[in-house]
Amino acid sequence: MTVRVCRACDEPIADPDDAVLVWHQESMSGPGRDVWAHREHSDLIQPDTGLVRVLARVLIAKAMQSGD
Ligand SMILES: [Zn+2]
């Protein structure tokens, strides 16, 4: 059984009834994974994976340009 970890507080979610599926995170190397949170913490999480992906792309581009 997979232990679900709360995205908001990084604590394991012991009670399955307290686990809320926040979103499904895509992965380059596999089918991706589900992101979970405690029911009371789910409101704290913003699905900002798109923004993170854009930032990562910018950082990679900068790193490639600065290499000499
Ligand atoms: Zn939590």
N, CA, C, O and the ligand as a Tripos MOL2 file, in Angstrom:
@<TRIPOS>MOLECULE
protein
  273   271    69     0     0
PROTEIN
NO_CHARGES

@<TRIPOS>ATOM
      1 N           0.8480   -1.2020    0.0000 N.3       1 MET1
      2 CA          0.0000    0.0000    0.0000 C.3       1 MET1
      3 C           0.8820    1.2500    0.0000 C.2       1 MET1
      4 O           1.8440    1.3500    0.7620 O.2       1 MET1
      5 N           0.5430    2.1710   -0.8480 N.am      2 THR2
      6 CA          1.3140    3.4040   -0.9580 C.3       2 THR2
      7 C           0.8960    4.3970    0.1150 C.2       2 THR2
      8 O          -0.2930    4.6100    0.3540 O.2       2 THR2
      9 N           1.8790    4.9940    0.7520 N.am      3 VAL3
     10 CA          1.5950    6.0210    1.7450 C.3       3 VAL3
     11 C           1.3610    7.3390    1.0300 C.2       3 VAL3
     12 O           2.1970    7.7860    0.2440 O.2       3 VAL3
     13 N           0.2480    7.9470    1.2980 N.am      4 ARG4
     14 CA         -0.0600    9.2420    0.6990 C.3       4 ARG4
     15 C           0.4720   10.3440    1.5960 C.2       4 ARG4
     16 O           0.2600   10.3390    2.8090 O.2       4 ARG4
     17 N           1.1630   11.2860    0.9790 N.am      5 VAL5
     18 CA          1.7360   12.3980    1.7390 C.3       5 VAL5
     19 C           1.0120   13.6880    1.3660 C.2       5 VAL5
     20 O           0.7770   13.9750    0.1930 O.2       5 VAL5
     21 N           0.6700   14.4470    2.3870 N.am      6 CYS6
     22 CA         -0.0440   15.7010    2.1640 C.3       6 CYS6
     23 C           0.8790   16.7190    1.4880 C.2       6 CYS6
     24 O           1.9870   16.9780    1.9590 O.2       6 CYS6
     25 N           0.4120   17.2820    0.3950 N.am      7 ARG7
     26 CA          1.2070   18.2530   -0.3550 C.3       7 ARG7
     27 C           1.3990   19.5460    0.4360 C.2       7 ARG7
     28 O           2.3910   20.2530    0.2550 O.2       7 ARG7
     29 N           0.4510   19.8430    1.3030 N.am      8 ALA8
     30 CA          0.4870   21.1090    2.0270 C.3       8 ALA8
     31 C           1.4330   21.0620    3.2230 C.2       8 ALA8
     32 O           2.1810   22.0120    3.4530 O.2       8 ALA8
     33 N           1.4100   19.9720    3.9840 N.am      9 CYS9
     34 CA          2.1810   19.9280    5.2260 C.3       9 CYS9
     35 C           3.2430   18.8330    5.2330 C.2       9 CYS9
     36 O           3.9860   18.7040    6.2060 O.2       9 CYS9
     37 N           3.3290   18.0370    4.1570 N.am     10 ASP10
     38 CA          4.3440   16.9850    4.0280 C.3      10 ASP10
     39 C           4.2230   15.9010    5.0860 C.2      10 ASP10
     40 O           5.1840   15.1740    5.3340 O.2      10 ASP10
     41 N           3.0700   15.7830    5.7060 N.am     11 GLU11
     42 CA          2.8430   14.7090    6.6680 C.3      11 GLU11
     43 C           2.0810   13.5840    5.9750 C.2      11 GLU11
     44 O           1.2340   13.8450    5.1210 O.2      11 GLU11
     45 N           2.3770   12.3230    6.3410 N.am     12 PRO12
     46 CA          1.6060   11.2120    5.7790 C.3      12 PRO12
     47 C           0.1410   11.2930    6.1890 C.2      12 PRO12
     48 O          -0.1930   11.7210    7.2940 O.2      12 PRO12
     49 N          -0.7220   10.8700    5.2710 N.am     13 ILE13
     50 CA         -2.1590   10.9020    5.5480 C.3      13 ILE13
     51 C          -2.5740    9.5080    5.9980 C.2      13 ILE13
     52 O          -2.6820    8.5890    5.1860 O.2      13 ILE13
     53 N          -2.8030    9.3630    7.2830 N.am     14 ALA14
     54 CA         -3.0500    8.0470    7.8720 C.3      14 ALA14
     55 C          -4.4530    7.5340    7.5450 C.2      14 ALA14
     56 O          -4.6380    6.3480    7.2720 O.2      14 ALA14
     57 N          -5.4210    8.4200    7.5730 N.am     15 ASP15
     58 CA         -6.8010    8.0170    7.3650 C.3      15 ASP15
     59 C          -7.2050    8.2120    5.9080 C.2      15 ASP15
     60 O          -7.2470    9.3480    5.4350 O.2      15 ASP15
     61 N          -7.5030    7.1300    5.1840 N.am     16 PRO16
     62 CA         -7.8850    7.2550    3.7650 C.3      16 PRO16
     63 C          -9.0780    8.1850    3.5610 C.2      16 PRO16
     64 O          -9.1840    8.8440    2.5260 O.2      16 PRO16
     65 N          -9.9600    8.2390    4.5270 N.am     17 ASP17
     66 CA        -11.1260    9.1100    4.4030 C.3      17 ASP17
     67 C         -10.7540   10.5880    4.5010 C.2      17 ASP17
     68 O         -11.5420   11.4690    4.1580 O.2      17 ASP17
     69 N          -9.5240   10.8380    4.9820 N.am     18 ASP18
     70 CA         -9.0510   12.2120    5.1430 C.3      18 ASP18
     71 C          -8.1950   12.6530    3.9490 C.2      18 ASP18
     72 O          -7.7410   13.7960    3.9000 O.2      18 ASP18
     73 N          -7.9760   11.7490    2.9920 N.am     19 ALA19
     74 CA         -7.1200   12.0420    1.8410 C.3      19 ALA19
     75 C          -7.9560   12.5970    0.6900 C.2      19 ALA19
     76 O          -8.9670   12.0110    0.3010 O.2      19 ALA19
     77 N          -7.5240   13.7180    0.1600 N.am     20 VAL20
     78 CA         -8.2090   14.3370   -0.9770 C.3      20 VAL20
     79 C          -7.2480   14.3710   -2.1610 C.2      20 VAL20
     80 O          -6.1120   14.8280   -2.0300 O.2      20 VAL20
     81 N          -7.6990   13.8910   -3.3080 N.am     21 LEU21
     82 CA         -6.8700   13.9540   -4.5120 C.3      21 LEU21
     83 C          -6.9010   15.3790   -5.0490 C.2      21 LEU21
     84 O          -7.9470   15.8740   -5.4690 O.2      21 LEU21
     85 N          -5.7440   16.0290   -5.0310 N.am     22 VAL22
     86 CA         -5.6770   17.4410   -5.4230 C.3      22 VAL22
     87 C          -5.5240   17.5730   -6.9270 C.2      22 VAL22
     88 O          -6.2780   18.2950   -7.5790 O.2      22 VAL22
     89 N          -4.5390   16.8680   -7.4710 N.am     23 TRP23
     90 CA         -4.4040   16.8220   -8.9270 C.3      23 TRP23
     91 C          -3.4970   15.6750   -9.3110 C.2      23 TRP23
     92 O          -2.8340   15.0620   -8.4740 O.2      23 TRP23
     93 N          -3.4880   15.4040  -10.6080 N.am     24 HIS24
     94 CA         -2.6080   14.3600  -11.1180 C.3      24 HIS24
     95 C          -1.4110   15.0320  -11.7600 C.2      24 HIS24
     96 O          -1.5500   15.8210  -12.6940 O.2      24 HIS24
     97 N          -0.2240   14.7070  -11.2420 N.am     25 GLN25
     98 CA          0.9920   15.3530  -11.7070 C.3      25 GLN25
     99 C           1.6170   14.5480  -12.8350 C.2      25 GLN25
    100 O           1.8800   13.3550  -12.6830 O.2      25 GLN25
    101 N           1.8490   15.1920  -13.9460 N.am     26 GLU26
    102 CA          2.4770   14.5170  -15.0740 C.3      26 GLU26
    103 C           3.9530   14.2980  -14.8060 C.2      26 GLU26
    104 O           4.5820   15.0600  -14.0710 O.2      26 GLU26
    105 N           4.5000   13.2560  -15.4050 N.am     27 SER27
    106 CA          5.9120   12.9660  -15.2350 C.3      27 SER27
    107 C           6.5400   12.6810  -16.5840 C.2      27 SER27
    108 O           5.9090   12.0760  -17.4500 O.2      27 SER27
    109 N           7.7780   13.1150  -16.7670 N.am     28 MET28
    110 CA          8.4940   12.8660  -18.0170 C.3      28 MET28
    111 C           8.8040   11.3730  -18.1720 C.2      28 MET28
    112 O           8.8410   10.8520  -19.2870 O.2      28 MET28
    113 N           9.0220   10.6980  -17.0500 N.am     29 SER29
    114 CA          9.5780    9.3530  -17.0910 C.3      29 SER29
    115 C           8.5570    8.2640  -16.7870 C.2      29 SER29
    116 O           8.9240    7.0970  -16.6480 O.2      29 SER29
    117 N           7.2880    8.6250  -16.6840 N.am     30 GLY30
    118 CA          6.3170    7.6040  -16.3500 C.3      30 GLY30
    119 C           4.9010    8.1220  -16.4700 C.2      30 GLY30
    120 O           4.6650    9.1770  -17.0590 O.2      30 GLY30
    121 N           3.9680    7.3860  -15.9160 N.am     31 PRO31
    122 CA          2.5640    7.7650  -16.0170 C.3      31 PRO31
    123 C           2.1860    8.9180  -15.1020 C.2      31 PRO31
    124 O           1.0320    9.3480  -15.0890 O.2      31 PRO31
    125 N           3.1470    9.4230  -14.3380 N.am     32 GLY32
    126 CA          2.8410   10.5040  -13.4050 C.3      32 GLY32
    127 C           2.3660    9.9630  -12.0830 C.2      32 GLY32
    128 O           2.3390    8.7520  -11.8640 O.2      32 GLY32
    129 N           1.9920   10.8630  -11.2070 N.am     33 ARG33
    130 CA          1.5400   10.4000   -9.9070 C.3      33 ARG33
    131 C           0.4550   11.3290   -9.3820 C.2      33 ARG33
    132 O           0.3300   12.4800   -9.8000 O.2      33 ARG33
    133 N          -0.3210   10.7910   -8.4560 N.am     34 ASP34
    134 CA         -1.3950   11.5770   -7.8700 C.3      34 ASP34
    135 C          -0.8760   12.3710   -6.6820 C.2      34 ASP34
    136 O          -0.0670   11.8760   -5.8970 O.2      34 ASP34
    137 N          -1.3430   13.5910   -6.5580 N.am     35 VAL35
    138 CA         -0.9450   14.4430   -5.4440 C.3      35 VAL35
    139 C          -2.1160   14.5120   -4.4650 C.2      35 VAL35
    140 O          -3.2520   14.7880   -4.8500 O.2      35 VAL35
    141 N          -1.8170   14.2580   -3.2030 N.am     36 TRP36
    142 CA         -2.8500   14.1720   -2.1640 C.3      36 TRP36
    143 C          -2.6610   15.2560   -1.1070 C.2      36 TRP36
    144 O          -1.5840   15.8340   -0.9590 O.2      36 TRP36
    145 N          -3.7240   15.5020   -0.3960 N.am     37 ALA37
    146 CA         -3.6570   16.4270    0.7270 C.3      37 ALA37
    147 C          -4.6920   16.0250    1.7680 C.2      37 ALA37
    148 O          -5.6870   15.3720    1.4550 O.2      37 ALA37
    149 N          -4.4410   16.4270    3.0070 N.am     38 HIS38
    150 CA         -5.4820   16.2840    4.0260 C.3      38 HIS38
    151 C          -6.7080   17.0880    3.6100 C.2      38 HIS38
    152 O          -6.5930   18.1320    2.9680 O.2      38 HIS38
    153 N          -7.8490   16.6010    3.9750 N.am     39 ARG39
    154 CA         -9.0840   17.2750    3.5880 C.3      39 ARG39
    155 C          -9.0580   18.7470    4.0190 C.2      39 ARG39
    156 O          -9.4710   19.6290    3.2660 O.2      39 ARG39
    157 N          -8.5770   18.9960    5.2110 N.am     40 GLU40
    158 CA         -8.5780   20.3710    5.7260 C.3      40 GLU40
    159 C          -7.4540   21.2180    5.1340 C.2      40 GLU40
    160 O          -7.4330   22.4370    5.3080 O.2      40 GLU40
    161 N          -6.5150   20.5680    4.4320 N.am     41 HIS41
    162 CA         -5.4020   21.3070    3.8400 C.3      41 HIS41
    163 C          -5.5600   21.5040    2.3380 C.2      41 HIS41
    164 O          -4.7920   22.2440    1.7230 O.2      41 HIS41
    165 N          -6.5540   20.8460    1.7460 N.am     42 SER42
    166 CA         -6.6880   20.8690    0.2940 C.3      42 SER42
    167 C          -6.9350   22.2890   -0.2300 C.2      42 SER42
    168 O          -6.5670   22.6090   -1.3600 O.2      42 SER42
    169 N          -7.5550   23.1280    0.5890 N.am     43 ASP43
    170 CA         -7.8290   24.4990    0.1680 C.3      43 ASP43
    171 C          -6.5530   25.3390    0.0970 C.2      43 ASP43
    172 O          -6.5330   26.3890   -0.5460 O.2      43 ASP43
    173 N          -5.4850   24.8740    0.7610 N.am     44 LEU44
    174 CA         -4.2450   25.6470    0.8120 C.3      44 LEU44
    175 C          -3.4080   25.4850   -0.4460 C.2      44 LEU44
    176 O          -2.4750   26.2480   -0.6970 O.2      44 LEU44
    177 N          -3.7610   24.4780   -1.2280 N.am     45 ILE45
    178 CA         -2.9090   24.1100   -2.3610 C.3      45 ILE45
    179 C          -3.4220   24.7160   -3.6490 C.2      45 ILE45
    180 O          -4.6050   24.6160   -3.9730 O.2      45 ILE45
    181 N          -2.5150   25.3470   -4.3780 N.am     46 GLN46
    182 CA         -2.8490   25.8870   -5.6850 C.3      46 GLN46
    183 C          -2.2060   25.0000   -6.7570 C.2      46 GLN46
    184 O          -1.0110   24.7110   -6.6870 O.2      46 GLN46
    185 N          -2.9780   24.5790   -7.7240 N.am     47 PRO47
    186 CA         -2.4170   23.7450   -8.8040 C.3      47 PRO47
    187 C          -1.5840   24.5860   -9.7590 C.2      47 PRO47
    188 O          -2.0660   25.0260  -10.8030 O.2      47 PRO47
    189 N          -0.3340   24.8000   -9.3900 N.am     48 ASP48
    190 CA          0.5300   25.7230  -10.1320 C.3      48 ASP48
    191 C           1.6100   24.9920  -10.9170 C.2      48 ASP48
    192 O           2.6870   25.5400  -11.1540 O.2      48 ASP48
    193 N           1.3280   23.7600  -11.3200 N.am     49 THR49
    194 CA          2.3490   22.9900  -12.0310 C.3      49 THR49
    195 C           2.7070   23.6420  -13.3660 C.2      49 THR49
    196 O           3.8440   23.5340  -13.8250 O.2      49 THR49
    197 N           1.7410   24.3170  -13.9880 N.am     50 GLY50
    198 CA          2.0310   24.9840  -15.2570 C.3      50 GLY50
    199 C           3.0790   26.0530  -15.0730 C.2      50 GLY50
    200 O           4.0130   26.1540  -15.8670 O.2      50 GLY50
    201 N           2.9360   26.8460  -14.0410 N.am     51 LEU51
    202 CA          3.8970   27.9130  -13.7510 C.3      51 LEU51
    203 C           5.2680   27.3270  -13.4420 C.2      51 LEU51
    204 O           6.2840   27.8220  -13.9290 O.2      51 LEU51
    205 N           5.2950   26.2830  -12.6390 N.am     52 VAL52
    206 CA          6.5650   25.6380  -12.2920 C.3      52 VAL52
    207 C           7.2570   25.1380  -13.5510 C.2      52 VAL52
    208 O           8.4740   25.2560  -13.6920 O.2      52 VAL52
    209 N           6.4750   24.5820  -14.4560 N.am     53 ARG53
    210 CA          7.0470   24.0290  -15.6830 C.3      53 ARG53
    211 C           7.6750   25.1420  -16.5220 C.2      53 ARG53
    212 O           8.7510   24.9570  -17.0920 O.2      53 ARG53
    213 N           7.0130   26.2880  -16.5990 N.am     54 VAL54
    214 CA          7.5370   27.4270  -17.3520 C.3      54 VAL54
    215 C           8.8260   27.9230  -16.7040 C.2      54 VAL54
    216 O           9.8050   28.1830  -17.4040 O.2      54 VAL54
    217 N           8.8400   28.0550  -15.3960 N.am     55 LEU55
    218 CA         10.0300   28.5140  -14.6830 C.3      55 LEU55
    219 C          11.1990   27.5630  -14.9120 C.2      55 LEU55
    220 O          12.3280   28.0040  -15.1300 O.2      55 LEU55
    221 N          10.9350   26.2750  -14.8640 N.am     56 ALA56
    222 CA         11.9910   25.2810  -15.0730 C.3      56 ALA56
    223 C          12.5740   25.4330  -16.4640 C.2      56 ALA56
    224 O          13.7850   25.3170  -16.6570 O.2      56 ALA56
    225 N          11.7020   25.6950  -17.4390 N.am     57 ARG57
    226 CA         12.1710   25.8220  -18.8060 C.3      57 ARG57
    227 C          13.0770   27.0550  -18.9300 C.2      57 ARG57
    228 O          14.0970   27.0090  -19.6190 O.2      57 ARG57
    229 N          12.7120   28.1390  -18.2720 N.am     58 VAL58
    230 CA         13.5110   29.3630  -18.3150 C.3      58 VAL58
    231 C          14.8690   29.1210  -17.6650 C.2      58 VAL58
    232 O          15.8970   29.5390  -18.1980 O.2      58 VAL58
    233 N          14.8770   28.4480  -16.5160 N.am     59 LEU59
    234 CA         16.1320   28.1720  -15.8110 C.3      59 LEU59
    235 C          17.0530   27.2980  -16.6500 C.2      59 LEU59
    236 O          18.2620   27.5260  -16.6960 O.2      59 LEU59
    237 N          16.4850   26.3070  -17.3070 N.am     60 ILE60
    238 CA         17.2890   25.4180  -18.1490 C.3      60 ILE60
    239 C          17.8730   26.2080  -19.3150 C.2      60 ILE60
    240 O          19.0390   26.0240  -19.6640 O.2      60 ILE60
    241 N          17.0820   27.0770  -19.9130 N.am     61 ALA61
    242 CA         17.5510   27.8720  -21.0310 C.3      61 ALA61
    243 C          18.6940   28.7710  -20.5900 C.2      61 ALA61
    244 O          19.6880   28.9040  -21.3040 O.2      61 ALA61
    245 N          18.5650   29.3900  -19.4240 N.am     62 LYS62
    246 CA         19.6150   30.2730  -18.9080 C.3      62 LYS62
    247 C          20.8990   29.4740  -18.6460 C.2      62 LYS62
    248 O          21.9990   29.9220  -18.9700 O.2      62 LYS62
    249 N          20.7390   28.2890  -18.0560 N.am     63 ALA63
    250 CA         21.9090   27.4690  -17.7330 C.3      63 ALA63
    251 C          22.6520   27.0800  -19.0010 C.2      63 ALA63
    252 O          23.8830   27.0530  -19.0170 O.2      63 ALA63
    253 N          21.9170   26.7810  -20.0560 N.am     64 MET64
    254 CA         22.5530   26.3770  -21.3030 C.3      64 MET64
    255 C          23.2750   27.5580  -21.9560 C.2      64 MET64
    256 O          24.3230   27.3880  -22.5790 O.2      64 MET64
    257 N          22.6950   28.7710  -21.8050 N.am     65 GLN65
    258 CA         23.2930   29.9510  -22.4370 C.3      65 GLN65
    259 C          24.5550   30.3990  -21.7000 C.2      65 GLN65
    260 O          25.4860   30.9170  -22.3180 O.2      65 GLN65
    261 N          24.5860   30.2000  -20.3770 N.am     66 SER66
    262 CA         25.7080   30.7010  -19.5770 C.3      66 SER66
    263 C          26.9080   29.7540  -19.5870 C.2      66 SER66
    264 O          27.9840   30.1220  -19.1140 O.2      66 SER66
    265 N          26.7430   28.5530  -20.1130 N.am     67 GLY67
    266 CA         27.8460   27.6110  -20.1330 C.3      67 GLY67
    267 C          28.9210   28.0520  -21.1180 C.2      67 GLY67
    268 O          28.6280   28.3680  -22.2720 O.2      67 GLY67
    269 N          30.1680   28.0720  -20.6530 N.am     68 ASP68
    270 CA         31.2250   28.5200  -21.5810 C.3      68 ASP68
    271 C          32.4660   27.6520  -21.5130 C.2      68 ASP68
    272 O          33.4350   27.9030  -22.2300 O.2      68 ASP68
    273 ZN         -1.7920   18.2140    5.6040 Zn       69 ZN69
@<TRIPOS>BOND
     1     1     2 1
     2     2     3 1
     3     3     4 2
     4     3     5 am
     5     5     6 1
     6     6     7 1
     7     7     8 2
     8     7     9 am
     9     9    10 1
    10    10    11 1
    11    11    12 2
    12    11    13 am
    13    13    14 1
    14    14    15 1
    15    15    16 2
    16    15    17 am
    17    17    18 1
    18    18    19 1
    19    19    20 2
    20    19    21 am
    21    21    22 1
    22    22    23 1
    23    23    24 2
    24    23    25 am
    25    25    26 1
    26    26    27 1
    27    27    28 2
    28    27    29 am
    29    29    30 1
    30    30    31 1
    31    31    32 2
    32    31    33 am
    33    33    34 1
    34    34    35 1
    35    35    36 2
    36    35    37 am
    37    37    38 1
    38    38    39 1
    39    39    40 2
    40    39    41 am
    41    41    42 1
    42    42    43 1
    43    43    44 2
    44    43    45 am
    45    45    46 1
    46    46    47 1
    47    47    48 2
    48    47    49 am
    49    49    50 1
    50    50    51 1
    51    51    52 2
    52    51    53 am
    53    53    54 1
    54    54    55 1
    55    55    56 2
    56    55    57 am
    57    57    58 1
    58    58    59 1
    59    59    60 2
    60    59    61 am
    61    61    62 1
    62    62    63 1
    63    63    64 2
    64    63    65 am
    65    65    66 1
    66    66    67 1
    67    67    68 2
    68    67    69 am
    69    69    70 1
    70    70    71 1
    71    71    72 2
    72    71    73 am
    73    73    74 1
    74    74    75 1
    75    75    76 2
    76    75    77 am
    77    77    78 1
    78    78    79 1
    79    79    80 2
    80    79    81 am
    81    81    82 1
    82    82    83 1
    83    83    84 2
    84    83    85 am
    85    85    86 1
    86    86    87 1
    87    87    88 2
    88    87    89 am
    89    89    90 1
    90    90    91 1
    91    91    92 2
    92    91    93 am
    93    93    94 1
    94    94    95 1
    95    95    96 2
    96    95    97 am
    97    97    98 1
    98    98    99 1
    99    99   100 2
   100    99   101 am
   101   101   102 1
   102   102   103 1
   103   103   104 2
   104   103   105 am
   105   105   106 1
   106   106   107 1
   107   107   108 2
   108   107   109 am
   109   109   110 1
   110   110   111 1
   111   111   112 2
   112   111   113 am
   113   113   114 1
   114   114   115 1
   115   115   116 2
   116   115   117 am
   117   117   118 1
   118   118   119 1
   119   119   120 2
   120   119   121 am
   121   121   122 1
   122   122   123 1
   123   123   124 2
   124   123   125 am
   125   125   126 1
   126   126   127 1
   127   127   128 2
   128   127   129 am
   129   129   130 1
   130   130   131 1
   131   131   132 2
   132   131   133 am
   133   133   134 1
   134   134   135 1
   135   135   136 2
   136   135   137 am
   137   137   138 1
   138   138   139 1
   139   139   140 2
   140   139   141 am
   141   141   142 1
   142   142   143 1
   143   143   144 2
   144   143   145 am
   145   145   146 1
   146   146   147 1
   147   147   148 2
   148   147   149 am
   149   149   150 1
   150   150   151 1
   151   151   152 2
   152   151   153 am
   153   153   154 1
   154   154   155 1
   155   155   156 2
   156   155   157 am
   157   157   158 1
   158   158   159 1
   159   159   160 2
   160   159   161 am
   161   161   162 1
   162   162   163 1
   163   163   164 2
   164   163   165 am
   165   165   166 1
   166   166   167 1
   167   167   168 2
   168   167   169 am
   169   169   170 1
   170   170   171 1
   171   171   172 2
   172   171   173 am
   173   173   174 1
   174   174   175 1
   175   175   176 2
   176   175   177 am
   177   177   178 1
   178   178   179 1
   179   179   180 2
   180   179   181 am
   181   181   182 1
   182   182   183 1
   183   183   184 2
   184   183   185 am
   185   185   186 1
   186   186   187 1
   187   187   188 2
   188   187   189 am
   189   189   190 1
   190   190   191 1
   191   191   192 2
   192   191   193 am
   193   193   194 1
   194   194   195 1
   195   195   196 2
   196   195   197 am
   197   197   198 1
   198   198   199 1
   199   199   200 2
   200   199   201 am
   201   201   202 1
   202   202   203 1
   203   203   204 2
   204   203   205 am
   205   205   206 1
   206   206   207 1
   207   207   208 2
   208   207   209 am
   209   209   210 1
   210   210   211 1
   211   211   212 2
   212   211   213 am
   213   213   214 1
   214   214   215 1
   215   215   216 2
   216   215   217 am
   217   217   218 1
   218   218   219 1
   219   219   220 2
   220   219   221 am
   221   221   222 1
   222   222   223 1
   223   223   224 2
   224   223   225 am
   225   225   226 1
   226   226   227 1
   227   227   228 2
   228   227   229 am
   229   229   230 1
   230   230   231 1
   231   231   232 2
   232   231   233 am
   233   233   234 1
   234   234   235 1
   235   235   236 2
   236   235   237 am
   237   237   238 1
   238   238   239 1
   239   239   240 2
   240   239   241 am
   241   241   242 1
   242   242   243 1
   243   243   244 2
   244   243   245 am
   245   245   246 1
   246   246   247 1
   247   247   248 2
   248   247   249 am
   249   249   250 1
   250   250   251 1
   251   251   252 2
   252   251   253 am
   253   253   254 1
   254   254   255 1
   255   255   256 2
   256   255   257 am
   257   257   258 1
   258   258   259 1
   259   259   260 2
   260   259   261 am
   261   261   262 1
   262   262   263 1
   263   263   264 2
   264   263   265 am
   265   265   266 1
   266   266   267 1
   267   267   268 2
   268   267   269 am
   269   269   270 1
   270   270   271 1
   271   271   272 2
@<TRIPOS>SUBSTRUCTURE
     1 MET1         2 RESIDUE 1 A MET
     2 THR2         6 RESIDUE 1 A THR
     3 VAL3        10 RESIDUE 1 A VAL
     4 ARG4        14 RESIDUE 1 A ARG
     5 VAL5        18 RESIDUE 1 A VAL
     6 CYS6        22 RESIDUE 1 A CYS
     7 ARG7        26 RESIDUE 1 A ARG
     8 ALA8        30 RESIDUE 1 A ALA
     9 CYS9        34 RESIDUE 1 A CYS
    10 ASP10       38 RESIDUE 1 A ASP
    11 GLU11       42 RESIDUE 1 A GLU
    12 PRO12       46 RESIDUE 1 A PRO
    13 ILE13       50 RESIDUE 1 A ILE
    14 ALA14       54 RESIDUE 1 A ALA
    15 ASP15       58 RESIDUE 1 A ASP
    16 PRO16       62 RESIDUE 1 A PRO
    17 ASP17       66 RESIDUE 1 A ASP
    18 ASP18       70 RESIDUE 1 A ASP
    19 ALA19       74 RESIDUE 1 A ALA
    20 VAL20       78 RESIDUE 1 A VAL
    21 LEU21       82 RESIDUE 1 A LEU
    22 VAL22       86 RESIDUE 1 A VAL
    23 TRP23       90 RESIDUE 1 A TRP
    24 HIS24       94 RESIDUE 1 A HIS
    25 GLN25       98 RESIDUE 1 A GLN
    26 GLU26      102 RESIDUE 1 A GLU
    27 SER27      106 RESIDUE 1 A SER
    28 MET28      110 RESIDUE 1 A MET
    29 SER29      114 RESIDUE 1 A SER
    30 GLY30      118 RESIDUE 1 A GLY
    31 PRO31      122 RESIDUE 1 A PRO
    32 GLY32      126 RESIDUE 1 A GLY
    33 ARG33      130 RESIDUE 1 A ARG
    34 ASP34      134 RESIDUE 1 A ASP
    35 VAL35      138 RESIDUE 1 A VAL
    36 TRP36      142 RESIDUE 1 A TRP
    37 ALA37      146 RESIDUE 1 A ALA
    38 HIS38      150 RESIDUE 1 A HIS
    39 ARG39      154 RESIDUE 1 A ARG
    40 GLU40      158 RESIDUE 1 A GLU
    41 HIS41      162 RESIDUE 1 A HIS
    42 SER42      166 RESIDUE 1 A SER
    43 ASP43      170 RESIDUE 1 A ASP
    44 LEU44      174 RESIDUE 1 A LEU
    45 ILE45      178 RESIDUE 1 A ILE
    46 GLN46      182 RESIDUE 1 A GLN
    47 PRO47      186 RESIDUE 1 A PRO
    48 ASP48      190 RESIDUE 1 A ASP
    49 THR49      194 RESIDUE 1 A THR
    50 GLY50      198 RESIDUE 1 A GLY
    51 LEU51      202 RESIDUE 1 A LEU
    52 VAL52      206 RESIDUE 1 A VAL
    53 ARG53      210 RESIDUE 1 A ARG
    54 VAL54      214 RESIDUE 1 A VAL
    55 LEU55      218 RESIDUE 1 A LEU
    56 ALA56      222 RESIDUE 1 A ALA
    57 ARG57      226 RESIDUE 1 A ARG
    58 VAL58      230 RESIDUE 1 A VAL
    59 LEU59      234 RESIDUE 1 A LEU
    60 ILE60      238 RESIDUE 1 A ILE
    61 ALA61      242 RESIDUE 1 A ALA
    62 LYS62      246 RESIDUE 1 A LYS
    63 ALA63      250 RESIDUE 1 A ALA
    64 MET64      254 RESIDUE 1 A MET
    65 GLN65      258 RESIDUE 1 A GLN
    66 SER66      262 RESIDUE 1 A SER
    67 GLY67      266 RESIDUE 1 A GLY
    68 ASP68      270 RESIDUE 1 A ASP
    69 ZN69       273 GROUP 0 **** ****
